[in-house]
Amino acid sequence: MTSVPDIDDGAGTSARPAPGTDRAPGLDARPEAVPTPHGPGEGDHDRDRDRTTTPYPLPVRLAAALLGLAAVAAMCWSGLNHDVRYVLGGMRASGRGGIPASGTFVHRPLAYRWPLSWLDHLTAGPVAVREASIRLLVIVVAAAVVWWLRQGLARHLPRREANAVAGALGLALLFAPAWDFLQPEWVAVLCAVAGLAAALAPRRTWVAVGLGGVLVALAVLVKYTTAPTALLPLGALLVLDRRRGWLTTAAAAVAAPAGFALAILVQPREWRWFNELSALNPNTPLQNGLHSADVHALITTVGTEALMNPVVALLPAAVVLLARGSASRAARWAWPLLTAAGVAGVLAALVVQGQWFQYHLAALPVLAAALCGLAVARRPDLPLLAGALLLGVAVPLIAGQSWNWRHAHETAAYTLVSAVVVATLLTASLHGRARVQARVRVRARVPGQVPVRAPSPGLLLRSVPALALLLALAIPVWPTTPYSYDTRHSTFTSLERADTRHELTRWLTGVRHRIGADTPVTYLAFGDIGYLLGNPTHCRYPTPDFLQRTRYDRSITSQVSYRENLRCLSDPASRYAVLDTFWFPLGQVAPEAADTIRGRFDCHRPVAALPAYHLVICPRR
């Protein structure tokens, strides 16, 4: 519960490409691939077919709406992960002590701190209610972004494909693992999707380029290591609309450094924190080079992601299907090469940080979901669906077991995922080169004859692809799904986190009543403790990261922020120290910090203690 994040552990219409040019890979030279607003062509037939397809019966739509409401309720009930609480708790504690979010160090850039602070100020009430409110607000924003993306994609793709891509991508965002949700990497993905939507949907190019560039720049600024995520929408945009793609790239290239300069102007410490952040995460591959242990950690992290998010396991097969369905040789090569470049960028960010947290891969399931959705929309009868159904049913049953059971059967679990990857990949490869067929069969025996369309597929056939992808995408939000299979935080589930939150909140509420809700304190614990306690602090380092990291690396004592953090221990207004003896062991941190704490606070005679969570409340001497 008290692990550190990676902080951690902490005025013109859009240009429409001519047939066969500036086209998404696999669309090739088919005039029907890019429906035009005017003029004849198979694109118009495809669009007409989309409009005339028989809708799902009312009972099916009502059942889907009820399931959607149940999923939203479950996500709101599950609350927020400990890293997001770390950020919110730090800004709340320092904010009550008179320090704004812009001047509070929570191991996150200003472009991330401000939106979360604004979200937090829109909520009120008990912890569970505030977390549910934040979840609901973010769900509404994400749903609006996905709808906007769907509108933009519909101008460049057949409606069925636009719906499939936006729907699968939206579900991957909303059904993000509990550890991913609202992390900077997840927020970067949301900004990237919004940037793509903004660049595609507006008809005025200057509006699209301006909005798209700013949103893509935000995808970089929320953490900086999220820069590869920002490249994903730019790559997609260059494929769909080359002119807007280059213009949006130029706008983002200007907006990103401008945003960084603005952050430094607002809070000059931002530059120093930017330069000192790497000291808090020592021994990364970026600092010491890539070693065999790092390669093993990389493989394990990616393997865990493929197991816990089956769409990642199905990504290779989806790419092969899309490539094999392309008519031109260039398109067949473009699909694997562009996808590999996108995946490589996400993995590069993981390696650079060297913490091997699953949420560092938050962009990967969303990318995989978008491509799987497109592949299913084009060829819904392929065995890709069998892989999704198999993993969608098997993974929740495996992941829901105890840690001991999962650890004992990890070989079988990873073998299952590997077998599905190989089987779907081989099936896709052996399917043969096949041109993507029009979904509407047209017979024109006599010039001017009305086209004869094939009958719409039955309800069952239309439902299976959506059901298969839904099962695969929904695994992360099951209440028994752990944060990882058997690596970092593998005992954390939504159920366990809710129980922990309830138990800690009850104990800390008693502490708050005993010491006074407005009494300033010094936090020597991870940020989620301050989040649940709620007492103010006069320190801009509400979680003493620079002091705590000296247990691993004493060179941190040379940092300016360490000295600034150390001065917080001498705050005359602080009446108590909230100490987590596991996260902040006094015998292991820098002697200077430990001696100051022992001299000012009496932790041998605490006013309250919770041994199960290593917490003690130390009065001032």
Buried (B, 14 or more C-beta within 10 A) or exposed (E): BBBBBBBBBBEEEBEBBEBBEBBBBBBBEBBBBBBBEEEEBBBBBBBBBBEEBEEBEEEEEEEBEEEEEEBBEBBBBBBBBBBBBBBBBBBBBBBBBEBBBBBBBBBBBBBBBBBBBEBBEEBEEEBBEBBBBBBBBBBEBBBEBBBBBBBBBBBBBBBBBBBBBBBBBBBBBBBBBBBBBBBBBBBBBBBBBBBBBBBBBBEEBEBBBBBBBBBBBBBBBBBBBBBBBBBBBBBBBBBBBBBBBBBBBEBBBEBBEEBBEBBBEEBEBBEBBBEBBEBBBBEBBBEEEEEEEBEEBBEBBBBBBBBBBBBBBBBBBBBBBBBBBBBBEEBBEBBBEBBEEBBEBBBEBBBBBBBBBBBBBBBBBBBBBBBBBBBBBBBBEBBBBBBBBBBBEBBBEBBBBEEEEBEEBBEEBBEBBBEBBEBBBEBBBEBEEEEBEBBBEEEEEEEEEEEEBEEBBEEEEBBBBBBBBBBBBBBBBBBEBBBBBBBBBBEBBBBBBBEBBEEBBEBBBEBBEEBEEEBBBBBBBBBBBBBBBBBBBBBBBBBBBBBBBBBBBEEBBEBEBBEBBBEBBEBEEBBBBBBBBBBBBBEEBBEBBBEBBBEBBBBEEBEBBBEEBBBBBBBBE
